[in-house]
Amino acid sequence: MVEEMELLFTKEGMKVRKRVSMPFTGDGWHEELVSYEEIARRDGIKLTVGKIEPDIERGVLKGLKFQVTDYQESKKKDNTGVPRRSNVKGIEIRGDFIKTGSCKGILVETANWLIDEKLLTEKDMPLDVGGSRRYLINMKPIHKDDTPFTKERKILKNGWYIETNLDCPTCIGYARRMLEKCGLSGDDLRVIGFPIV
């Protein structure tokens, strides 16, 4: 049973010291070092601090010691809905997490999000994000040079067509340009779990 806990925050990480009372062996200290990267991956940490003391060595502050009376840790999701410890792939736009397993899905789900938010409307059609021959989105699957969208076209939730015959970096780039065309910042899109961003 843990009777007392101290957290010492240093430049190396958080040193956790627990005083444990064990049958037969009595009281003892258990100590481990937790990196700040590991702390950042956790969510839902709650603690009650009774006292904070500086750890000073030869006049130099080496860390801060927190005497903790209660410590709880949960595996809740963060405010985006993305589990912190997972292999989930998807996108986040202005705090909304949307799960998708493919690069083409990044493009499609960005467009669907803009449609849901009423930021991408019929007056924006056809949507041109640059180039001499192609539209990115159109109400009919026809490009500006009158060629049809490729067989890899997707139909958005409102029935419009989106060209997805693109590689991963281009899908991400076009998703950001779509946001900009609709008055947002390309930085409003966060890509999660994909090796190419």
HELIX and SHEET records of a PDB file:
HELIX    1   1 TYR A   36  ARG A   41  1                                   6    
HELIX    2   2 CYS A  103  ASP A  116  1                                  14    
HELIX    3   3 GLU A  122  ASP A  124  5                                   3    
HELIX    4   4 CYS A  168  LYS A  181  1                                  14    
HELIX    5   5 GLY A  186  ASP A  188  5                                   3    
SHEET    1   A 5 GLY A  26  VAL A  34  0                                        
SHEET    2   A 5 MET A  14  MET A  22 -1                                        
SHEET    3   A 5 VAL A   2  PHE A   9 -1                                        
SHEET    4   A 5 VAL A  60  SER A  74 -1                                        
SHEET    5   A 5 ASP A  43  GLU A  57 -1                                        
SHEET    1   B 3 ASP A  96  LYS A  99  0                                        
SHEET    2   B 3 GLY A  90  ILE A  93 -1                                        
SHEET    3   B 3 LEU A 189  ILE A 192 -1                                        
SHEET    1   C 3 ILE A 137  ASN A 138  0                                        
SHEET    2   C 3 TYR A 161  ILE A 162 -1                                        
SHEET    3   C 3 LYS A 154  ILE A 155 -1                                        
END                                                                             
